Amino acid sequence: MMKVLSTLRLILFVIVALLNDGRRYLVSSLQFEYPDFRNHSLITLVQEGSWYQGDNPIIVDSAVWLTPLITSSDTNLGRMIYSNPVSLVRHSLGNGKNSSASFNTSFSFQIVCTTGYGKCGSGMAFFISTSKQAPKDSFGAGLGLYNYNNTVENGSRPYYVFALEFDTIQSVTFPDAPATHIGIDLNSLVSERYVVSAPGSAHPELYLDKNYTFTVWIQYDADLTLLQIWMTNHTVRPHQPIFQLQLDLANVLQNDDPLYVGFSASNLYAMEIGVQGNVIYSWNFSSAELPPVVTKNPPKNPLVQTAPARAPDANAPAEIPEKSGLGNSSKSSPPNVVWIVKIVAVSSLVVFCLATL
């Protein structure tokens, strides 16, 4: 009996070792959806460092309040992220090129102002970043994304951020867009592109101080290096995007540190000028696989060729297929020959061990 158990343990050990060895071929994709936050599994409400003394994000009635309306602090900052990192960029491939993955995301949110323009908070943003926590002193116009100089301390690694900001006040500290505006931020507080959303602008329906509930769709096609963004104060995606921008995400997120996706918001001097509540009601996200790693000296006649990753469906990312639960889904695509060898090896081992019983 002991001999049988020892043999079975050996078989199990070898099988696990072979399967784990295949992980180096794993290319991850991610997909999740939160129609609301009653079940907020894998959502992290970020607790900031000791430098931060304000209120923290809270969940009320199935919605995430990044900055609560009822406040005991004159400065507030709030972040929420999906707890697991996402694979969206890879640098220094064997062919000398960087690589990025396509992604879609959609979310609904509201900026609740207790006073009018210029007397409320600073706004909020969707972001992809190498850091879970906000940089020190990123209150107010920093939106919890940057300090005013976008600097790092104590020789730490650079802080890379892609963000879509919903800015409710023009800052005088740096060259900021006028009035309320929506902007694309690439490692800077100064938006690469922006649209004004004040009354009398081309997009008065996107006025951020009107207490509208907005829906946003962001689509990034890595093959085309094309970023498109739609936004409405209804629920149906508009025909025309408000942004269409050629962008290589790997040039923005410039290292291979883990990336986190989420939302950030901030208030400054809320006790003096009013309070702004930044609320997330729903959130969907899906990303494609990164292209496989190409070795410097590939075989002359490769047995397996992998097609480049394509963008998720160009239609609204809110139309993510229903699943049995929330979380991430990953796909594994190792070379077929490797798995054939593994299967033969395991089978031979099993036959040998059984023959010795």
CORHUNOR-V423100 format. One record per run of one state. SS is the DSSP state (helix for helix, strand for strand, loop for the rest). FROM is the first residue (numbers start at 1). LEN is the number of residues. Records with the same first field share a line. If there is no record, write none. Layout:
SS->FROM-LEN, FROM-LEN
This chain:
loop->1-1, 28-2, 35-8, 46-12, 61-2, 68-7, 83-3, 87-2, 91-8, 101-2, 114-9, 130-10, 143-18, 168-13, 187-6, 197-7, 207-1, 211-2, 222-4, 233-10, 247-2, 253-6, 269-1, 274-2, 288-43, 333-3, 357-1
helix->2-24, 140-3, 204-3, 208-3, 249-4, 270-4, 336-21
strand->26-2, 30-5, 43-3, 58-3, 63-5, 75-8, 86-1, 89-2, 99-2, 103-11, 123-7, 161-7, 181-6, 193-4, 213-9, 226-7, 243-4, 259-10, 276-12, 331-2
